[in-house]
Amino acid sequence: MAVPKRRQSKSRSAIRRAQVMKLPVPNYVPCPRCGEPKLTHRMCAGCGYYKDRLVIEPKEEEQA
Ligand SMILES: [Zn+2]
């Protein structure tokens, strides 16, 4: 089995792991019904609608 010749320094590992912080932000778009930010191709968490169809009942405490 191939084995690393040298121990990798803490700095090297940190440099590699720092790349995880560069992950792109999910693509939010405003909901066409209520304007709340939602993910594309996903049901809106604010009004419970997806493609003009009610998927789940929205929570009662919305917009007091
Ligand atoms: Zn909505």
N, CA, C, O and the ligand as a Tripos MOL2 file, in Angstrom:
@<TRIPOS>MOLECULE
protein
  257   255    65     0     0
PROTEIN
NO_CHARGES

@<TRIPOS>ATOM
      1 N           0.8380   -1.2020    0.0000 N.3       1 MET1
      2 CA          0.0000    0.0000    0.0000 C.3       1 MET1
      3 C           0.8710    1.2500    0.0000 C.2       1 MET1
      4 O           1.8580    1.3220    0.7310 O.2       1 MET1
      5 N           0.5110    2.2190   -0.8070 N.am      2 ALA2
      6 CA          1.2620    3.4760   -0.8680 C.3       2 ALA2
      7 C           1.0470    4.2720    0.4120 C.2       2 ALA2
      8 O          -0.0730    4.3980    0.9080 O.2       2 ALA2
      9 N           2.1320    4.7960    0.9250 N.am      3 VAL3
     10 CA          2.0890    5.5290    2.1940 C.3       3 VAL3
     11 C           2.8130    6.8610    2.0050 C.2       3 VAL3
     12 O           3.8400    6.8930    1.3280 O.2       3 VAL3
     13 N           2.3130    7.9690    2.5820 N.am      4 PRO4
     14 CA          2.9850    9.2540    2.4480 C.3       4 PRO4
     15 C           4.3980    9.2080    3.0370 C.2       4 PRO4
     16 O           4.6230    8.6270    4.0980 O.2       4 PRO4
     17 N           5.3320    9.8250    2.3360 N.am      5 LYS5
     18 CA          6.7210    9.8160    2.7910 C.3       5 LYS5
     19 C           6.9140   10.7270    3.9980 C.2       5 LYS5
     20 O           7.6560   10.4060    4.9260 O.2       5 LYS5
     21 N           6.2240   11.8820    3.9680 N.am      6 ARG6
     22 CA          6.3860   12.8500    5.0480 C.3       6 ARG6
     23 C           5.0190   13.1750    5.6570 C.2       6 ARG6
     24 O           3.9840   13.1310    4.9920 O.2       6 ARG6
     25 N           5.0630   13.4980    6.9270 N.am      7 ARG7
     26 CA          3.8640   13.9430    7.6130 C.3       7 ARG7
     27 C           3.4630   15.2990    7.0460 C.2       7 ARG7
     28 O           4.3110   16.1710    6.8570 O.2       7 ARG7
     29 N           2.1870   15.4760    6.7780 N.am      8 GLN8
     30 CA          1.7380   16.7620    6.2700 C.3       8 GLN8
     31 C           1.6500   17.7650    7.4320 C.2       8 GLN8
     32 O           1.1430   17.4440    8.5070 O.2       8 GLN8
     33 N           2.1560   18.9920    7.1900 N.am      9 SER9
     34 CA          2.1720   19.9980    8.2540 C.3       9 SER9
     35 C           0.7560   20.4690    8.5840 C.2       9 SER9
     36 O          -0.1540   20.3420    7.7640 O.2       9 SER9
     37 N           0.5750   21.0120    9.7890 N.am     10 LYS10
     38 CA         -0.7140   21.5820   10.1880 C.3      10 LYS10
     39 C          -1.1420   22.6650    9.2150 C.2      10 LYS10
     40 O          -2.3220   22.7910    8.8870 O.2      10 LYS10
     41 N          -0.1600   23.4550    8.7510 N.am     11 SER11
     42 CA         -0.4500   24.5460    7.8130 C.3      11 SER11
     43 C          -1.0470   23.9960    6.5210 C.2      11 SER11
     44 O          -2.0480   24.5100    6.0210 O.2      11 SER11
     45 N          -0.4190   22.9420    5.9820 N.am     12 ARG12
     46 CA         -0.9110   22.3420    4.7210 C.3      12 ARG12
     47 C          -2.3560   21.8710    4.8710 C.2      12 ARG12
     48 O          -3.2040   22.1380    4.0200 O.2      12 ARG12
     49 N          -2.6170   21.1660    5.9690 N.am     13 SER13
     50 CA         -3.9750   20.6660    6.2020 C.3      13 SER13
     51 C          -4.9570   21.8240    6.3130 C.2      13 SER13
     52 O          -6.0690   21.7590    5.7880 O.2      13 SER13
     53 N          -4.5380   22.8870    7.0020 N.am     14 ALA14
     54 CA         -5.4150   24.0400    7.1810 C.3      14 ALA14
     55 C          -5.6830   24.7160    5.8500 C.2      14 ALA14
     56 O          -6.7970   25.1740    5.5940 O.2      14 ALA14
     57 N          -4.6660   24.7810    5.0000 N.am     15 ILE15
     58 CA         -4.8470   25.4080    3.6840 C.3      15 ILE15
     59 C          -5.8840   24.6240    2.8820 C.2      15 ILE15
     60 O          -6.7580   25.2110    2.2440 O.2      15 ILE15
     61 N          -5.7810   23.2970    2.9180 N.am     16 ARG16
     62 CA         -6.7510   22.4720    2.1830 C.3      16 ARG16
     63 C          -8.1460   22.6650    2.7550 C.2      16 ARG16
     64 O          -9.1000   22.8570    2.0010 O.2      16 ARG16
     65 N          -8.2800   22.6170    4.0870 N.am     17 ARG17
     66 CA         -9.6080   22.7040    4.6980 C.3      17 ARG17
     67 C         -10.2210   24.0900    4.5360 C.2      17 ARG17
     68 O         -11.4410   24.2440    4.5910 O.2      17 ARG17
     69 N          -9.3760   25.0960    4.3360 N.am     18 ALA18
     70 CA         -9.8900   26.4530    4.1440 C.3      18 ALA18
     71 C         -10.7180   26.5480    2.8760 C.2      18 ALA18
     72 O         -11.5580   27.4400    2.7590 O.2      18 ALA18
     73 N         -10.5010   25.6480    1.9210 N.am     19 GLN19
     74 CA        -11.2520   25.6820    0.6710 C.3      19 GLN19
     75 C         -12.7230   25.3810    0.9150 C.2      19 GLN19
     76 O         -13.5690   25.8010    0.1250 O.2      19 GLN19
     77 N         -13.0520   24.6660    1.9860 N.am     20 VAL20
     78 CA        -14.4390   24.3270    2.2800 C.3      20 VAL20
     79 C         -15.2480   25.6050    2.5050 C.2      20 VAL20
     80 O         -16.4380   25.6570    2.1950 O.2      20 VAL20
     81 N         -14.5960   26.6270    3.0420 N.am     21 MET21
     82 CA        -15.2900   27.8770    3.3230 C.3      21 MET21
     83 C         -15.6820   28.6160    2.0510 C.2      21 MET21
     84 O         -16.4600   29.5680    2.1110 O.2      21 MET21
     85 N         -15.1620   28.2020    0.9080 N.am     22 LYS22
     86 CA        -15.4430   28.8910   -0.3500 C.3      22 LYS22
     87 C         -16.6500   28.3190   -1.0720 C.2      22 LYS22
     88 O         -16.9380   28.7250   -2.1970 O.2      22 LYS22
     89 N         -17.3660   27.3790   -0.4480 N.am     23 LEU23
     90 CA        -18.5150   26.7730   -1.1120 C.3      23 LEU23
     91 C         -19.5140   27.8480   -1.5160 C.2      23 LEU23
     92 O         -19.7630   28.7750   -0.7440 O.2      23 LEU23
     93 N         -20.0910   27.7450   -2.7070 N.am     24 PRO24
     94 CA        -20.9980   28.7930   -3.1610 C.3      24 PRO24
     95 C         -22.2750   28.8390   -2.3230 C.2      24 PRO24
     96 O         -22.7300   27.8220   -1.8000 O.2      24 PRO24
     97 N         -22.8380   30.0310   -2.2090 N.am     25 VAL25
     98 CA        -24.0770   30.2290   -1.4680 C.3      25 VAL25
     99 C         -25.2140   29.6410   -2.3050 C.2      25 VAL25
    100 O         -25.2190   29.8210   -3.5230 O.2      25 VAL25
    101 N         -26.1870   28.9360   -1.6870 N.am     26 PRO26
    102 CA        -27.3110   28.4120   -2.4650 C.3      26 PRO26
    103 C         -28.0440   29.5180   -3.2170 C.2      26 PRO26
    104 O         -28.1110   30.6600   -2.7640 O.2      26 PRO26
    105 N         -28.5860   29.1590   -4.3630 N.am     27 ASN27
    106 CA        -29.1980   30.1470   -5.2560 C.3      27 ASN27
    107 C         -30.6190   30.4600   -4.7930 C.2      27 ASN27
    108 O         -31.5550   29.7160   -5.0840 O.2      27 ASN27
    109 N         -30.7670   31.5700   -4.0690 N.am     28 TYR28
    110 CA        -32.0630   31.9890   -3.5790 C.3      28 TYR28
    111 C         -32.7290   32.9000   -4.5870 C.2      28 TYR28
    112 O         -32.0930   33.7800   -5.1670 O.2      28 TYR28
    113 N         -34.0300   32.6790   -4.7910 N.am     29 VAL29
    114 CA        -34.8250   33.5810   -5.6220 C.3      29 VAL29
    115 C         -36.0660   33.9650   -4.8270 C.2      29 VAL29
    116 O         -36.5400   33.1700   -4.0160 O.2      29 VAL29
    117 N         -36.6060   35.1700   -5.0380 N.am     30 PRO30
    118 CA        -37.8250   35.5400   -4.3170 C.3      30 PRO30
    119 C         -39.0130   34.7220   -4.8150 C.2      30 PRO30
    120 O         -39.1680   34.4820   -6.0120 O.2      30 PRO30
    121 N         -39.8530   34.2990   -3.8560 N.am     31 CYS31
    122 CA        -41.0450   33.5200   -4.1950 C.3      31 CYS31
    123 C         -42.0130   34.3960   -4.9900 C.2      31 CYS31
    124 O         -42.2660   35.5310   -4.5880 O.2      31 CYS31
    125 N         -42.5630   33.9060   -6.1060 N.am     32 PRO32
    126 CA        -43.4960   34.7330   -6.8800 C.3      32 PRO32
    127 C         -44.8000   35.0120   -6.1500 C.2      32 PRO32
    128 O         -45.4970   35.9680   -6.4890 O.2      32 PRO32
    129 N         -45.1550   34.1830   -5.1320 N.am     33 ARG33
    130 CA        -46.4020   34.3790   -4.3950 C.3      33 ARG33
    131 C         -46.2310   35.3520   -3.2420 C.2      33 ARG33
    132 O         -46.9880   36.3150   -3.1220 O.2      33 ARG33
    133 N         -45.2380   35.1050   -2.3920 N.am     34 CYS34
    134 CA        -45.1250   35.9110   -1.1780 C.3      34 CYS34
    135 C         -43.8260   36.7150   -1.1370 C.2      34 CYS34
    136 O         -43.6470   37.5370   -0.2390 O.2      34 CYS34
    137 N         -42.9260   36.4980   -2.0770 N.am     35 GLY35
    138 CA        -41.7040   37.2880   -2.1230 C.3      35 GLY35
    139 C         -40.6170   36.8370   -1.1830 C.2      35 GLY35
    140 O         -39.5280   37.4120   -1.1570 O.2      35 GLY35
    141 N         -40.9060   35.8100   -0.4100 N.am     36 GLU36
    142 CA        -39.9040   35.3020    0.5310 C.3      36 GLU36
    143 C         -38.7800   34.5820   -0.2310 C.2      36 GLU36
    144 O         -39.0600   33.8920   -1.2120 O.2      36 GLU36
    145 N         -37.5180   34.7280    0.1960 N.am     37 PRO37
    146 CA        -36.4490   34.0310   -0.5270 C.3      37 PRO37
    147 C         -36.5830   32.5230   -0.4180 C.2      37 PRO37
    148 O         -36.7750   31.9880    0.6740 O.2      37 PRO37
    149 N         -36.4820   31.8500   -1.5300 N.am     38 LYS38
    150 CA        -36.5930   30.3890   -1.5420 C.3      38 LYS38
    151 C         -35.5710   29.8410   -2.5220 C.2      38 LYS38
    152 O         -35.0100   30.5730   -3.3380 O.2      38 LYS38
    153 N         -35.3360   28.5140   -2.4230 N.am     39 LEU39
    154 CA        -34.4190   27.8650   -3.3560 C.3      39 LEU39
    155 C         -35.1570   27.5540   -4.6510 C.2      39 LEU39
    156 O         -36.3590   27.2870   -4.6390 O.2      39 LEU39
    157 N         -34.4330   27.5900   -5.7700 N.am     40 THR40
    158 CA        -35.0600   27.2610   -7.0460 C.3      40 THR40
    159 C         -35.4370   25.7790   -7.0720 C.2      40 THR40
    160 O         -34.7330   24.9440   -6.5040 O.2      40 THR40
    161 N         -36.5390   25.4620   -7.7280 N.am     41 HIS41
    162 CA        -37.0690   24.1010   -7.8610 C.3      41 HIS41
    163 C         -37.3950   23.4770   -6.5100 C.2      41 HIS41
    164 O         -37.3660   22.2580   -6.3420 O.2      41 HIS41
    165 N         -37.7080   24.3570   -5.5450 N.am     42 ARG42
    166 CA        -38.1080   23.8640   -4.2380 C.3      42 ARG42
    167 C         -39.3670   24.5980   -3.8240 C.2      42 ARG42
    168 O         -39.6220   25.7240   -4.2530 O.2      42 ARG42
    169 N         -40.1590   23.9330   -2.9710 N.am     43 MET43
    170 CA        -41.3370   24.5650   -2.4190 C.3      43 MET43
    171 C         -40.9420   25.7700   -1.5720 C.2      43 MET43
    172 O         -39.8780   25.7840   -0.9530 O.2      43 MET43
    173 N         -41.8180   26.7880   -1.5510 N.am     44 CYS44
    174 CA        -41.5450   27.9740   -0.7400 C.3      44 CYS44
    175 C         -41.8950   27.6600    0.7080 C.2      44 CYS44
    176 O         -42.9770   27.1460    0.9920 O.2      44 CYS44
    177 N         -40.9730   27.9710    1.6330 N.am     45 ALA45
    178 CA        -41.2170   27.7120    3.0500 C.3      45 ALA45
    179 C         -42.2150   28.7160    3.6260 C.2      45 ALA45
    180 O         -42.8620   28.4400    4.6360 O.2      45 ALA45
    181 N         -42.3410   29.8810    2.9850 N.am     46 GLY46
    182 CA        -43.2090   30.9360    3.5090 C.3      46 GLY46
    183 C         -44.6760   30.6250    3.2810 C.2      46 GLY46
    184 O         -45.4650   30.6900    4.2240 O.2      46 GLY46
    185 N         -45.0730   30.2830    2.0340 N.am     47 CYS47
    186 CA        -46.4850   30.0970    1.7210 C.3      47 CYS47
    187 C         -46.8240   28.6410    1.4230 C.2      47 CYS47
    188 O         -48.0000   28.3110    1.2770 O.2      47 CYS47
    189 N         -45.8310   27.7640    1.3290 N.am     48 GLY48
    190 CA        -46.1030   26.3480    1.1130 C.3      48 GLY48
    191 C         -46.4910   26.0140   -0.3140 C.2      48 GLY48
    192 O         -46.9960   24.9220   -0.5720 O.2      48 GLY48
    193 N         -46.2640   26.9360   -1.2540 N.am     49 TYR49
    194 CA        -46.6510   26.7070   -2.6340 C.3      49 TYR49
    195 C         -45.4580   26.3110   -3.4970 C.2      49 TYR49
    196 O         -44.3250   26.7240   -3.2500 O.2      49 TYR49
    197 N         -45.7360   25.5130   -4.4970 N.am     50 TYR50
    198 CA        -44.7540   25.2480   -5.5480 C.3      50 TYR50
    199 C         -45.4970   25.1220   -6.8660 C.2      50 TYR50
    200 O         -46.3940   24.2890   -6.9950 O.2      50 TYR50
    201 N         -45.1350   25.9360   -7.8400 N.am     51 LYS51
    202 CA        -45.7650   25.9550   -9.1820 C.3      51 LYS51
    203 C         -47.2800   26.1500   -9.0690 C.2      51 LYS51
    204 O         -48.0510   25.3570   -9.6110 O.2      51 LYS51
    205 N         -47.7130   27.2190   -8.3550 N.am     52 ASP52
    206 CA        -49.1180   27.5990   -8.2370 C.3      52 ASP52
    207 C         -49.9780   26.5100   -7.5900 C.2      52 ASP52
    208 O         -51.1950   26.4870   -7.7730 O.2      52 ASP52
    209 N         -49.3510   25.6170   -6.8410 N.am     53 ARG53
    210 CA        -50.0920   24.5370   -6.2170 C.3      53 ARG53
    211 C         -49.7100   24.4740   -4.7420 C.2      53 ARG53
    212 O         -48.5340   24.5710   -4.3920 O.2      53 ARG53
    213 N         -50.7420   24.3060   -3.8550 N.am     54 LEU54
    214 CA        -50.4670   24.2420   -2.4230 C.3      54 LEU54
    215 C         -49.8730   22.8790   -2.0890 C.2      54 LEU54
    216 O         -50.5130   21.8520   -2.3150 O.2      54 LEU54
    217 N         -48.6620   22.8610   -1.5570 N.am     55 VAL55
    218 CA        -48.0050   21.6040   -1.2140 C.3      55 VAL55
    219 C         -48.2240   21.2950    0.2650 C.2      55 VAL55
    220 O         -48.6390   20.1910    0.6180 O.2      55 VAL55
    221 N         -47.9440   22.2760    1.1310 N.am     56 ILE56
    222 CA        -48.2120   22.1130    2.5600 C.3      56 ILE56
    223 C         -48.9290   23.3650    3.0510 C.2      56 ILE56
    224 O         -48.7890   24.4360    2.4610 O.2      56 ILE56
    225 N         -49.6930   23.2310    4.1260 N.am     57 GLU57
    226 CA        -50.3720   24.3790    4.7180 C.3      57 GLU57
    227 C         -49.3370   25.2760    5.3840 C.2      57 GLU57
    228 O         -48.5270   24.7930    6.1760 O.2      57 GLU57
    229 N         -49.3470   26.5850    5.0770 N.am     58 PRO58
    230 CA        -48.3930   27.4780    5.7360 C.3      58 PRO58
    231 C         -48.6930   27.5990    7.2150 C.2      58 PRO58
    232 O         -49.8210   27.3840    7.6600 O.2      58 PRO58
    233 N         -47.6540   27.9500    7.9730 N.am     59 LYS59
    234 CA        -47.8140   28.0820    9.4230 C.3      59 LYS59
    235 C         -48.7580   29.2240    9.7590 C.2      59 LYS59
    236 O         -48.8390   30.2140    9.0320 O.2      59 LYS59
    237 N         -49.4790   29.0710   10.8840 N.am     60 GLU60
    238 CA        -50.5200   30.0320   11.2420 C.3      60 GLU60
    239 C         -49.9520   31.3990   11.5990 C.2      60 GLU60
    240 O         -50.5730   32.4220   11.3100 O.2      60 GLU60
    241 N         -48.7700   31.4280   12.2290 N.am     61 GLU61
    242 CA        -48.2430   32.6990   12.7390 C.3      61 GLU61
    243 C         -47.5480   33.5310   11.6670 C.2      61 GLU61
    244 O         -46.7230   34.3840   11.9960 O.2      61 GLU61
    245 N         -47.8610   33.3040   10.3890 N.am     62 GLU62
    246 CA        -47.2570   34.1090    9.3190 C.3      62 GLU62
    247 C         -47.9040   35.4910    9.2720 C.2      62 GLU62
    248 O         -49.1230   35.6240    9.3760 O.2      62 GLU62
    249 N         -47.0720   36.5110    9.1130 N.am     63 GLN63
    250 CA        -47.5060   37.9050    8.9500 C.3      63 GLN63
    251 C         -48.5580   38.3050    9.9900 C.2      63 GLN63
    252 O         -49.7360   38.4440    9.6610 O.2      63 GLN63
    253 N         -48.1430   38.4860   11.2120 N.am     64 ALA64
    254 CA        -49.0580   38.8470   12.2900 C.3      64 ALA64
    255 C         -49.6310   40.2450   12.0850 C.2      64 ALA64
    256 O         -50.4240   40.7140   12.9020 O.2      64 ALA64
    257 ZN        -44.0060   31.8860   -1.0160 Zn       65 ZN65
@<TRIPOS>BOND
     1     1     2 1
     2     2     3 1
     3     3     4 2
     4     3     5 am
     5     5     6 1
     6     6     7 1
     7     7     8 2
     8     7     9 am
     9     9    10 1
    10    10    11 1
    11    11    12 2
    12    11    13 am
    13    13    14 1
    14    14    15 1
    15    15    16 2
    16    15    17 am
    17    17    18 1
    18    18    19 1
    19    19    20 2
    20    19    21 am
    21    21    22 1
    22    22    23 1
    23    23    24 2
    24    23    25 am
    25    25    26 1
    26    26    27 1
    27    27    28 2
    28    27    29 am
    29    29    30 1
    30    30    31 1
    31    31    32 2
    32    31    33 am
    33    33    34 1
    34    34    35 1
    35    35    36 2
    36    35    37 am
    37    37    38 1
    38    38    39 1
    39    39    40 2
    40    39    41 am
    41    41    42 1
    42    42    43 1
    43    43    44 2
    44    43    45 am
    45    45    46 1
    46    46    47 1
    47    47    48 2
    48    47    49 am
    49    49    50 1
    50    50    51 1
    51    51    52 2
    52    51    53 am
    53    53    54 1
    54    54    55 1
    55    55    56 2
    56    55    57 am
    57    57    58 1
    58    58    59 1
    59    59    60 2
    60    59    61 am
    61    61    62 1
    62    62    63 1
    63    63    64 2
    64    63    65 am
    65    65    66 1
    66    66    67 1
    67    67    68 2
    68    67    69 am
    69    69    70 1
    70    70    71 1
    71    71    72 2
    72    71    73 am
    73    73    74 1
    74    74    75 1
    75    75    76 2
    76    75    77 am
    77    77    78 1
    78    78    79 1
    79    79    80 2
    80    79    81 am
    81    81    82 1
    82    82    83 1
    83    83    84 2
    84    83    85 am
    85    85    86 1
    86    86    87 1
    87    87    88 2
    88    87    89 am
    89    89    90 1
    90    90    91 1
    91    91    92 2
    92    91    93 am
    93    93    94 1
    94    94    95 1
    95    95    96 2
    96    95    97 am
    97    97    98 1
    98    98    99 1
    99    99   100 2
   100    99   101 am
   101   101   102 1
   102   102   103 1
   103   103   104 2
   104   103   105 am
   105   105   106 1
   106   106   107 1
   107   107   108 2
   108   107   109 am
   109   109   110 1
   110   110   111 1
   111   111   112 2
   112   111   113 am
   113   113   114 1
   114   114   115 1
   115   115   116 2
   116   115   117 am
   117   117   118 1
   118   118   119 1
   119   119   120 2
   120   119   121 am
   121   121   122 1
   122   122   123 1
   123   123   124 2
   124   123   125 am
   125   125   126 1
   126   126   127 1
   127   127   128 2
   128   127   129 am
   129   129   130 1
   130   130   131 1
   131   131   132 2
   132   131   133 am
   133   133   134 1
   134   134   135 1
   135   135   136 2
   136   135   137 am
   137   137   138 1
   138   138   139 1
   139   139   140 2
   140   139   141 am
   141   141   142 1
   142   142   143 1
   143   143   144 2
   144   143   145 am
   145   145   146 1
   146   146   147 1
   147   147   148 2
   148   147   149 am
   149   149   150 1
   150   150   151 1
   151   151   152 2
   152   151   153 am
   153   153   154 1
   154   154   155 1
   155   155   156 2
   156   155   157 am
   157   157   158 1
   158   158   159 1
   159   159   160 2
   160   159   161 am
   161   161   162 1
   162   162   163 1
   163   163   164 2
   164   163   165 am
   165   165   166 1
   166   166   167 1
   167   167   168 2
   168   167   169 am
   169   169   170 1
   170   170   171 1
   171   171   172 2
   172   171   173 am
   173   173   174 1
   174   174   175 1
   175   175   176 2
   176   175   177 am
   177   177   178 1
   178   178   179 1
   179   179   180 2
   180   179   181 am
   181   181   182 1
   182   182   183 1
   183   183   184 2
   184   183   185 am
   185   185   186 1
   186   186   187 1
   187   187   188 2
   188   187   189 am
   189   189   190 1
   190   190   191 1
   191   191   192 2
   192   191   193 am
   193   193   194 1
   194   194   195 1
   195   195   196 2
   196   195   197 am
   197   197   198 1
   198   198   199 1
   199   199   200 2
   200   199   201 am
   201   201   202 1
   202   202   203 1
   203   203   204 2
   204   203   205 am
   205   205   206 1
   206   206   207 1
   207   207   208 2
   208   207   209 am
   209   209   210 1
   210   210   211 1
   211   211   212 2
   212   211   213 am
   213   213   214 1
   214   214   215 1
   215   215   216 2
   216   215   217 am
   217   217   218 1
   218   218   219 1
   219   219   220 2
   220   219   221 am
   221   221   222 1
   222   222   223 1
   223   223   224 2
   224   223   225 am
   225   225   226 1
   226   226   227 1
   227   227   228 2
   228   227   229 am
   229   229   230 1
   230   230   231 1
   231   231   232 2
   232   231   233 am
   233   233   234 1
   234   234   235 1
   235   235   236 2
   236   235   237 am
   237   237   238 1
   238   238   239 1
   239   239   240 2
   240   239   241 am
   241   241   242 1
   242   242   243 1
   243   243   244 2
   244   243   245 am
   245   245   246 1
   246   246   247 1
   247   247   248 2
   248   247   249 am
   249   249   250 1
   250   250   251 1
   251   251   252 2
   252   251   253 am
   253   253   254 1
   254   254   255 1
   255   255   256 2
@<TRIPOS>SUBSTRUCTURE
     1 MET1         2 RESIDUE 1 A MET
     2 ALA2         6 RESIDUE 1 A ALA
     3 VAL3        10 RESIDUE 1 A VAL
     4 PRO4        14 RESIDUE 1 A PRO
     5 LYS5        18 RESIDUE 1 A LYS
     6 ARG6        22 RESIDUE 1 A ARG
     7 ARG7        26 RESIDUE 1 A ARG
     8 GLN8        30 RESIDUE 1 A GLN
     9 SER9        34 RESIDUE 1 A SER
    10 LYS10       38 RESIDUE 1 A LYS
    11 SER11       42 RESIDUE 1 A SER
    12 ARG12       46 RESIDUE 1 A ARG
    13 SER13       50 RESIDUE 1 A SER
    14 ALA14       54 RESIDUE 1 A ALA
    15 ILE15       58 RESIDUE 1 A ILE
    16 ARG16       62 RESIDUE 1 A ARG
    17 ARG17       66 RESIDUE 1 A ARG
    18 ALA18       70 RESIDUE 1 A ALA
    19 GLN19       74 RESIDUE 1 A GLN
    20 VAL20       78 RESIDUE 1 A VAL
    21 MET21       82 RESIDUE 1 A MET
    22 LYS22       86 RESIDUE 1 A LYS
    23 LEU23       90 RESIDUE 1 A LEU
    24 PRO24       94 RESIDUE 1 A PRO
    25 VAL25       98 RESIDUE 1 A VAL
    26 PRO26      102 RESIDUE 1 A PRO
    27 ASN27      106 RESIDUE 1 A ASN
    28 TYR28      110 RESIDUE 1 A TYR
    29 VAL29      114 RESIDUE 1 A VAL
    30 PRO30      118 RESIDUE 1 A PRO
    31 CYS31      122 RESIDUE 1 A CYS
    32 PRO32      126 RESIDUE 1 A PRO
    33 ARG33      130 RESIDUE 1 A ARG
    34 CYS34      134 RESIDUE 1 A CYS
    35 GLY35      138 RESIDUE 1 A GLY
    36 GLU36      142 RESIDUE 1 A GLU
    37 PRO37      146 RESIDUE 1 A PRO
    38 LYS38      150 RESIDUE 1 A LYS
    39 LEU39      154 RESIDUE 1 A LEU
    40 THR40      158 RESIDUE 1 A THR
    41 HIS41      162 RESIDUE 1 A HIS
    42 ARG42      166 RESIDUE 1 A ARG
    43 MET43      170 RESIDUE 1 A MET
    44 CYS44      174 RESIDUE 1 A CYS
    45 ALA45      178 RESIDUE 1 A ALA
    46 GLY46      182 RESIDUE 1 A GLY
    47 CYS47      186 RESIDUE 1 A CYS
    48 GLY48      190 RESIDUE 1 A GLY
    49 TYR49      194 RESIDUE 1 A TYR
    50 TYR50      198 RESIDUE 1 A TYR
    51 LYS51      202 RESIDUE 1 A LYS
    52 ASP52      206 RESIDUE 1 A ASP
    53 ARG53      210 RESIDUE 1 A ARG
    54 LEU54      214 RESIDUE 1 A LEU
    55 VAL55      218 RESIDUE 1 A VAL
    56 ILE56      222 RESIDUE 1 A ILE
    57 GLU57      226 RESIDUE 1 A GLU
    58 PRO58      230 RESIDUE 1 A PRO
    59 LYS59      234 RESIDUE 1 A LYS
    60 GLU60      238 RESIDUE 1 A GLU
    61 GLU61      242 RESIDUE 1 A GLU
    62 GLU62      246 RESIDUE 1 A GLU
    63 GLN63      250 RESIDUE 1 A GLN
    64 ALA64      254 RESIDUE 1 A ALA
    65 ZN65       257 GROUP 0 **** ****
